[in-house]
Amino acid sequence: MSKVVNNLMRLALLQLNVSKDKLVNLQHASQKIREAVKEHKPRIVTLPECFNSPYGTKYFREYAESIPSGETSQTLSQLAKEMGIYIVGGSIPELDSDDKIYNTCTIWSPEGNLIAKHRKMHLFDIDVKGGIRFKESETLSAGNEFTIIEVDGHKIGIGICYDIRFEEMAKVYRNEGCKMLIYPAAFNMTTGPMHWELLQRSRANDNQLYVVTTSPARDEKGEYVAYGHSMVVDPWAKVVKSAKEGEETVVADIDFSLVEQVRQQIPVYSQRRLDLYSTNKKC
Ligand SMILES: NC(=O)CCC(=O)C(=O)O
């Protein structure tokens, strides 16, 4: 007998205020998760990049925790179990046994189990004249592994923020059968207005899948001012839901059958000229 797959799935994206107090951040995220689940009954709740600490290289070591023994992991595990949901737990600075620190997303099942963790693969090192300079590599190490989870028969690829700029990574996920990419993210006031929506619509369009981002809320007084605008883009590359700048919960109903519809109607994937080019081929 063939497996019946439910194509509909509700997501709640929590664009959260983040402070310098880790305990306050965890309590706030917990309250918002409980409220979102009671009100909207999502299958998956997503959190922002660096939701338990300020986003800055000088903070990462101080706020870093082991996974899954640290207090943030324990909190997310209990919440996922209590509310019976999947949590894509934004990201936190992770302290590894080798004393390295990673920017890591943990993913929790409705039973409270850690089903995957994604370490940001591409570190955010940029220097835009007159704009922003940021060097994650001053304190962070890069992850080396792709991360795919499966929820109700649907494969979902995970990246973190700057990872979205690398179309090769998204293509690997598409090649593996992903129908959605989720990126906890914290763009800024220089690149956000230029590239935030463009990148999401590009990845959705290139790969004919859903793209979901979750940002911290904008805090104009913060040292790093996040752009906000958490977003859901569908496989037609249409923005179906978008937050404004402040704290907000975005609820989106996903219809995975759209993925197949788009892929059938515009069959670029099978029309590629892999005899002429491939990602491995040198120019
Ligand atoms: N936290 C990040 O990786 C920020 C990425 C970003 O702002 C960009 O422009 O890329």
Ligand as a Chemical Component Dictionary entry (heavy atoms), coordinates in Angstrom:
data_LIG
# 
_chem_comp.id                   LIG 
_chem_comp.type                 NON-POLYMER 
_chem_comp.pdbx_formal_charge   0 
_chem_comp.three_letter_code    LIG 
# 
loop_
_chem_comp_atom.comp_id 
_chem_comp_atom.atom_id 
_chem_comp_atom.alt_atom_id 
_chem_comp_atom.type_symbol 
_chem_comp_atom.charge 
_chem_comp_atom.model_Cartn_x 
_chem_comp_atom.model_Cartn_y 
_chem_comp_atom.model_Cartn_z 
_chem_comp_atom.pdbx_ordinal 
LIG N1 N1 N 0 24.259 36.616 10.191 1  
LIG C1 C1 C 0 24.593 36.595 8.931  2  
LIG O1 O1 O 0 25.094 35.617 8.413  3  
LIG C2 C2 C 0 24.296 37.841 8.165  4  
LIG C3 C3 C 0 24.327 37.654 6.669  5  
LIG C4 C4 C 0 24.092 38.923 5.949  6  
LIG O2 O2 O 0 23.672 39.922 6.500  7  
LIG C5 C5 C 0 24.389 38.942 4.511  8  
LIG O3 O3 O 0 24.309 40.028 3.937  9  
LIG O4 O4 O 0 24.688 37.908 3.922  10 
# 
loop_
_chem_comp_bond.comp_id 
_chem_comp_bond.atom_id_1 
_chem_comp_bond.atom_id_2 
_chem_comp_bond.value_order 
_chem_comp_bond.pdbx_ordinal 
LIG N1 C1 SING 1 
LIG C1 O1 DOUB 2 
LIG C1 C2 SING 3 
LIG C2 C3 SING 4 
LIG C3 C4 SING 5 
LIG C4 O2 DOUB 6 
LIG C4 C5 SING 7 
LIG C5 O3 DOUB 8 
LIG C5 O4 SING 9 
# 
